[in-house]
Amino acid sequence: MLVNFIKKHSLSKHFGDTANDFYIPLADKLAKDYQQQLKRQGNSTFFVGINGCQGSGKSTLVEFLAGYLHEQLDLSVVVLSLDDFYLSKSQRQHLAQQYHPLFKTRGVPGTHDVKLLKSVLTQLKDSKKSNKAICLPQFDKAQDDPLPMKNCLRVTSGVDIVLFEGWCWGIPAEKLDNLSLPINALEVEHDQQGTWREQVNHLLQRDYQPLYDYMNIWLMLKAPSFDVVFQWRLEQEQKLAKANLNKVNTSGVMSTADVNEFIQFFQRLTIHGLNVLPTKVDILFELGKNREIIASRGLGKA
C-alpha cells in the first residue's frame, strides 16, 4: 500500500520513513482507540479532528490514514474537509453586504455552511443505527463554488471512523482584548474598526466551537511559524492550476500576488492556533519548514 501511495502522489522517498515512523503508528492508535470506544458505547462512530495551517499536509495525511485503516485494518472510513463546506460566492456576497466586505472571500469562520456541517456530522454519528445514505458536499476551489449536491459523495453504510481536517478546526475564539490591534496590512486597510475580525471571532465561538464536541480525539500538524504559510499555500495553488489546465472556468485559481493577499485572511487565527492548540491536542506533530515531522507527542506505543 505504501509504495503505491508514494507513486500515486509523486511523493519523495522520505515519505516512506514518515509513514513508518508516524502515520502508521497513528493509524494503529486510532484503530485501537476506536475499538475501545466500541466496547464502551456499542455502535458508535469515532471522530478524529485534525488541525493544520494551509499547506501543512493535512490532505495527504488523511488520505493515507483512510487508505491504511480501510485496506490494512478493514475499517469503514470517511474523510471530511472543512473546505468542502464553504458557502457559495453568492452566499458570501450576501454576508459581505450584511456584515463586512471581507466576508466575500472564503476562508474564515462565517464563510462555511455550519448548518449543513452539523447535519452531516449528526448523520455520520448515527450512521450505524440509521444505515441511510449520507451526502457529503464537495467544493470546487478552481471555480470558488460548491459542486451541485447531485454530485456529492455518498456514504451508504455505517461508518467506523471519520477523519475531519480543517485549517481552523479546533481553534477556540480569541479574547476580545486581542482583537483591538490589526495584525497585518489587510486588517489595517480594510478592517480599521475591527468589525470583521470581531464578527469572525463571534461566529467561531457561537457556531463552530459547539461542533468540536463531536470529535473524540484531536491531532495538530504544527507549522514552525506563520512565515512558511505563503510558500506552502503557493505550492497548493500551483498544483490546483496544473490539475485544472483543461477546464474552461478556473476563475478561482490564484496568482502569486493573490496568494500573498489571501493568506492574510487566515493569519490571525493561524497564529492564535499555533499559540494555543499544541498543549490542548491529544497528538502533536511538529513540522519543519519542509513539512517534515521533527518531533511528536501523544502517539504512545503502537
ABEGO torsion letter per residue (X at the ends): XAAAAAAAAGBBAAAAAAAAAAAAAAAAAAAAAAAAAAAAAEBBBBBBBBBBBBGAGAAAAAAAAAAAAAAAAGBBBBBBBAAAABBBAAAAAAAAAAABAAAABBGBBGABBAAAAAAAAAAAAAAAAAGBBBBBBBBBAAAGBBBBAAABBBBABBBABBBBBBAABGBBBBBAAAAABBABAAAAAABAAGAAAAAAAAAAAAAAAAAAAABABBBBBBBABAAAAAAAAAAAAAAAAAAAAABABAAABBBAAAAAAAAAAAAAAAAAAAAAAAAABABBBBBBAAGBBABBBGAEBX
